[in-house]
Amino acid sequence: MNTLTILLAQTKSGAIIEIVLLLLVATAIGYVTAWLYYKSLFQAKIKLLQLEENKLNNTIIGLEFTNGKIQKSLDEKEKEVSLLIIEVQALKARNKEAVHDTDAMTLKNKKSVQRLHEKEEVLKQIVERKHLLNYKSFGLASADEKDDLMMISGIGPFIEERLHALDIYTFRQLSNFTAHDIETIDEAIEYFSGRIERDEWVAQAKELVYTEEQRLELLEKIRAKKTQIYFDRIGISQKDKADDLTQIIGVGGWIQEKLNALDIYTFKQISNFNDEDIETVTDAIEFFPGRIERDEWVPQASELVRIAGEKSALMKRISERKASIYLDRLGVAQLHQANNLTKIKGVSRWIEEKLNLLDLFTFIQLSKLTDDDVKIISEILEISPERIHKEKWIAQANDFVKK
């Protein structure tokens, strides 16, 4: 009985174990089957997700490319905006400058109209003084016969107009001037008293009255003397490189022709003149002794060399600086009121012209100069302040004012 019980118990235990084992195997098989099933499902999903990921990556790459293009476009637009801002600022500045220039031009036009009116009034007054002149002495002429009076050194457009107002048109008339004629003409034109004698108008006019043959003969005579010129020192030049020597105060058209006959064509050559050259040239062109030194040809030529012959630019720069001159204290004067400032020893015609550009025309104005004025004027004229004091411009101007 006990044995049977044991056998039964063993048999039952074996069956249970077997069942358990079968269940475990079934569970494992179910798990593996389920795992394989779900694995296949997830693999499909993973593939779909990977495809979506690839699409998204491609989309991101496309967006990044688009973003790069947009950023580049924005950078370009920002540059364009910056350039536009600069351009707008430049336009504003130009507009402001244009407004200023317009105002300046308007003021200049007003001054020009005023000066034109003043000039017309002055010329009208000169015409009314014709009765003072003795036309029987130097002769009559008409506008149809007029010569280029500016060929004479010392006669510029301003003086030529005044002479025309007196019916003085020709070299012949000027060549016939007597001392009395000169005195009455000085009085009639009210300008540069003593200038006719100073610039030797009569002597120059007498040469210009020559016939063409006589003038050519004179130039040939001068040309024969060019062997006396020391070209190794002053330099050699050709006609095709000629400067306009009439820019030098004291050199008129006729004198320029004479200098050219000596193969003297440039500012550089004249700037190299020494005392011996001046004496030789004076004799060769049959000029007036001391005139080259008095009119400061060499300093003028040196300055014209330095500014490359741009005399108009120099004159403009000087004229623009006249605002620094205290005319409220010195007094305001006009060109037609000008005194002959070259009567002051030390004031050449070149210095006088530059002083006139500063609206300094009279002895009274120069007599009122202070040390500060002298310093400013010296700087503008590019001369030493000591020169003005040493040559006693102010004292001399005072003397002329008293006279």
Buried (B, 14 or more C-beta within 10 A) or exposed (E): EEEEEEEEEEEEEEEEEEEEEEEEEEEEEEEEEEEEEEEEEEEEEEEEEEEEEEEEEEEEEEEEEEEEEEEEEEEEEEEEEEEEEEEEEEEEEEEEEEEEEEEEEEEEEEEEEEEEEEBEEBBEBBBEBEEEBEBEEBEEBEEEEBBEBBBBBBBBEBBBBBBBBBBBBBBBBBBBBEEEBBBBBBEBBBBBBEBBBBBBBBBBBBBBBBEEEEBEEBBEEBBEBBEEBEBEEBBEBEEEEBBEBBBBBBBBBBBBBBBBBBBBBBBBBBBBBEEEBBEBBBEBBEBBEEBBBBBBBBBBBBBBBEEEBEBEEBEEEBBEBEEEBEBEEBBEBBBBEBBBBBBBEBBBBBBBBBBBBBBBBBBBBBBBBEEEBBEBBBEBBEBEBEBBBEBBBBEBBBBBBEE
